């Protein structure tokens, strides 16, 4: 990890992705013959940590794996990337998380996740990392771990008035008490619709949803909109930031790469507008290649 780089802590999930590429996604009850199969490191927390470390951050990952081959391989992979895994916990009763992913020729995907050990990451597992969580430049979390753990981290960061980013995926209803402690929330269109109750399908509806999320207590809102880019509500008026155009091959971890890059850019002191531009560039690169963690770009590629 580069000396003097910003310190980022990611609290979240780690999975093993099992991916099948096919010409199209099957309809309910339908079996189709697929093409290539491969396994790749995944999980929203792990994906975001890999994205941030490849872009130059000092990154610590806090999560939980099973005591199995998937968990051991994941930890070895994180260490090779240069991620601090001192606070990764091992669950001796539950298996490591697994995701089954189908990807079609246009890069669209469907994902089913078996949480496994991720579902047992509780606040007690984070106590030894309390100082790390309080002092990091940025802490980033998602919702593939128990909500009580996310709320505990949000309270801790709120107490020291430091940046806490929540990527609310997969989406669920969040208490106002949590929303008021989130520095930046980063839903996609579907997640923003669920959180706000406003169907998000274009810039105007995204702006309405973002304003409502602000009224609900979140300080700043970024709604990611796929190939179109992202809507940022930081001041009074929303700002729309376009993404570089690429040919999508696999969109599996685009949102995770965006969030990892965003956290890194904010920790480096970029403005939020600049950070969203940086995140969009990283995400655009990621969809042009297969895999989750494997698709995360390096700093030199963006520059």
Secondary structure, DSSP 8 states (H G I E B T S, - for coil): --TT--EEEEE---EEEEEEE-SS---TT-------EEEEEE-HHHHHHHHHHHTT-EEEEE-EEESSHHHHHHHHHHHHHT-B-TT-EEESSS--EEEEEEE-TTS-EEEEEE-GGGGG--HHHHGGGHHHHHH-SEEEE-SSS-HHHHHHHHHHHHHTT-EEEE---S-----HHHHTT-SEE--BHHHHHHHHSS---SHHHHHHHHHHHHHTT-SEEEEE-GGG-EEEESSSS-EEE-------S--TTHHHHHHHHHHHHHHTT--HHHHHHHHHHHHHHHTTSSSSGGG---HHHH-
